[in-house]
Amino acid sequence: MLVSADRSAGVEESLSVSIVSAIANAEGVDPTAIRPPEYEALYHVCNPDALEALFSYDDDATPGSVQFEFCGYDVTVTSDGSVSVSDPVPE
């Protein structure tokens, strides 16, 4: 399963909200349900402020991405503002 959120169209949604919304979509729940104790907190996995700073919109941004596991999914955030959530690859 792959769920994506595209923030490049001028949407003023924070990366944290985009990530939680994508996880909620994959889980089939409301984004407000993605909270402890049922789900781990995003700030336990990464620093949301650092993500925002790393991927703040800039016309001259160098392409890049960050990938991490959150709530049992692989999350990829790219410099163009897109967020992808997929099932983790079995090891």
N, C-alpha and C positions, 0 to 999 in steps of 0.2 A: 504494500500500500504506500502511495506517495501522496502527500498533501502539500500544497504550495501556497504561499501568500506573496503577492507582488506589491511591494511598497514603492516602486519606482514611479508610479503614476501620480505622484504628488499627494498621496495620502499622508496625513499628519499623525499617524499612529506610531507609538514607540515600538522599538524592536521587541521589548519584553511583552507588550500586548500582542504583537503579531505572532510571537513564538507560542504564547499561552493559547491564543485563538486557534493556531494550527494544531496544537496538541488536542485541544477540546474537540475540534472537527474530526480528528482521527479517532478519538475515543467516543464520539457521538454524544457529547455532553455539552452543557453550557460552559463558556469560559470561566464563569464564577465558581464552577465546581472544581477547577484545577487549583487546589490549595490543600495544605496539610489538614488533617492527617491522611486523607485518601490519596493524595498525590504529593510528591516532594515539591519543595519551593524552588523556583528558578535560581534564587540567590544562593542556594546550597550547591549548585552545579557550576555556575559562572557568575561573574560580576556584571549585572545588567548595565551599570553606569559605564563600565569599560567597553562593553559591546556597543553602546550608543556612541561613545567617543570614537571608537575604532571605525565605525561605519556611518558616521555623520555624513550627510550628503555634501559632496564636493564635485564640481564639474571635472576636476583634474584627478579624481580618485584613481589610485592604482588598483587594478583588479586583484581581488583576494577573497578568501573565505575562511570561516571558522566552523569546525564541526565538533559536536559534543553529544553525549547521550543525556536525555532528559525524559523522565517518566516512561522509560523503556523504549524510547524511539531515538533514532539518529536524527539530529537536527543540524542542518547546514544553513548558515547565514552568509550571504555573499555581499560584496561591496556595492552591488547595484540595488541592494535593499530587499532582495527576495529571501524568503524563509521557506525551506523545504523540510518536511518531516517524513521519515520513512521507517519501516520496520528495520530493526538492527540486523546486520548480516551475522548469521551464526558462525561462531569460531570453530 
